[in-house]
Amino acid sequence: MEGVAKTGMEGIVSQLTTGVTADGLFGTVSQIFPFIIIMIGFAFGYRVLRKVVKGASKGKATA
């Protein structure tokens, strides 16, 4: 039974337990981390810009 491929849920669990390692997981996270930082900065800047534009359209000054 060693050479037989497992199917169904047993096969999925087997692949997950052998395929996902700490090195693999953190390697992937470290590759996408710069993108995450840029997206957080963009989201914060967009939110501030929307607040300023919304206030300016109503003639309000915000600090």
C-alpha positions in Angstrom: 0.0 0.0 0.0 3.0 2.3 0.1 3.0 3.1 -3.6 -0.8 3.5 -3.9 -2.0 7.1 -4.1 -4.5 8.0 -1.4 -7.8 9.5 -2.5 -10.4 11.6 -0.8 -10.0 13.3 2.6 -7.2 10.9 3.6 -5.2 11.9 0.6 -5.7 15.6 1.3 -4.7 15.3 4.9 -1.7 13.3 4.0 -0.5 15.9 1.4 -1.1 18.7 3.9 0.9 17.1 6.7 3.8 16.3 4.5 3.8 19.3 2.2 3.3 22.2 4.7 6.4 22.9 6.7 7.5 25.9 8.8 10.3 26.7 6.4 8.0 26.6 3.4 5.3 28.6 5.1 7.6 31.4 6.3 9.4 31.4 3.0 6.2 32.2 1.2 5.2 34.8 3.8 8.6 36.5 3.6 8.2 36.8 -0.2 4.8 38.5 0.0 5.6 40.6 3.1 6.7 43.7 1.1 3.4 43.6 -0.8 1.5 43.5 2.4 3.3 46.5 3.9 2.7 48.5 0.7 -1.0 47.6 0.8 -1.4 48.6 4.4 0.3 52.0 3.6 -1.9 52.5 0.6 -5.1 51.7 2.5 -4.2 54.1 5.3 -3.3 56.9 2.8 -6.5 56.2 0.9 -8.6 56.5 4.0 -7.0 59.7 5.1 -7.4 61.2 1.6 -11.1 60.2 1.5 -11.7 61.9 4.8 -9.9 65.1 3.6 -11.8 65.2 0.3 -15.1 64.5 2.0 -14.5 67.4 4.5 -13.4 69.8 1.7 -16.5 69.1 -0.4 -18.6 70.2 2.6 -16.4 73.3 3.3 -15.1 71.9 6.5 -11.5 72.2 7.7 -10.1 69.1 9.5 -6.8 68.7 11.3 
